């Protein structure tokens, strides 16, 4: 049964907030568009614009974090913070695709999506809502 209080958060981690986007992370909007309507619109946070507030996350929320090698450590910090709050932590992106075990060991991941996340995102959210998570999801090439 779907928990209507469950919120979806998408985070592009960054140690530095410039106040303006340096490179707009396309994946945030691709996954937002791939989020099934009954999960409502996700909260989107690009930390190059403003820092993510872990206090905005509640138990059983889903937090998707996209990482590349340059922002992986900050992503792992965000993952651990929200996991402590009881959220489902989902890592994706090129770094998580290449090194999925690192996301589990260092970032508190419940799930890693390898490859094209938009292909697996709806199933990941449904599985979170139903407490039937797989450890790894394959989103296509990757």
N, C-alpha and C positions, 0 to 999 in steps of 0.2 A: 504494500500500500504506500502511495506517495505521501511523504511528509511535507505539507505545504509550508512549514516553517523553514525548511532547508533552503539556504541561499547558495548561489554559485558566485565565486570570486575568481577573477583571472588577473594574475600578477606578472608583470614584466619586471624582474628585480634589477636594481641598480644601486651601487654604493654611493653614487653621486646624483644629486637632483639638480638639474640645470634650470628648471623652471620653464624650459621649452624643449620640445622633443628634438633630439639629435637625429635619430633614425626612427621613424614611426614603426613600431613592431606590428606588422600586418597580422600576425597570428592571433593577437588579442581579438581582432574584429572578425576574423575567420571563425574562431571558436565561439564567439558571441552569436554569430549568425547560425552556427551549427547547434546551438543549445535549443533543445525542444521547448516549445512555447510554454508547456505546463510547468517548467522550472523557472519561469519568469526571466526577465533580462538580467544578465550577470552584472555584478559590480566589477568594473574594469579599473585597474590601477597600473599605470606606467610610472615606475619609480624614477624615471628621468625627469618627470614632471612634478611628482609629489610622493612622499613616502607612504608606503602602505601602513595602515593602522591595524595591527593584529587584533585590537579590541573590537573591531567591526565584525569579527568572525565568531560565530557561536558553535557550540557542539553540534556535530552532524552536518555542518555546512560543508561544501566542497570547494577546495582551493586548488585551482589549476595554475601551475608555475612553469613558465617556459624558460629553458636555460640554454645558453651557449657557453663555451669555455670561459669567456670573459666575465660572465655574471653568475657562474655556477655557485661560487661560495656564498654570495648574498642570497641566492635562491635557496640554498640549503638552510641558511639562517631563518629565512621566512618560513620554510617548510617545518622546521623544528618548532618555531613559535606557535604556528597554528595547529600543529599536531598536539601540542600541550593543551590547547584550548578544546580539543576533542573533534577537530575537523578532519575530514578525509583529505589527504594530501596527494595530489596527482601531478607528477612531473612529466613534461614533454620537452621537445626541442632537440636540436642536434646533439647536444652533450648527453642528455638523458638517453637518446637513441643509441649512442655509441657506448656509453658507460652506465647502463641501467642499475647495476649493483651499487654504484657510488651514491645514487639518489636514495636508495634504501638505507645504506650505512651512514651517510652523512647528513641527509636531508629529511629524514623522518617520513619518507614516502610510504604511502599505502599502495600506490599504483604507479607504474611507469607506462606511458604510451610511447611506443616506438613508431617512427615514420610519420605519416600524415595524420595528425591528431584529429582533424575534422571528420575523418572517416570512422573513428572509434568513439568520439566524444559523447554522443547521445547514449551509446551503450554503457559507457563508464558512468555517466550520471544515473542512468536507470539502475545499474548494479549497485551504486552507492545507496540510492534510495531504498533498495530492496535488501541491503546488507548481504550482497552476493558477489562481492568483488573478486576479480581475478588479480593476480599479482602483475602480470604483463598483458598489455593489449597491443596488437599489431595494427597500425593504422594505414597500412599500405607499404609502399617502398620505404626501406629503411633498415 
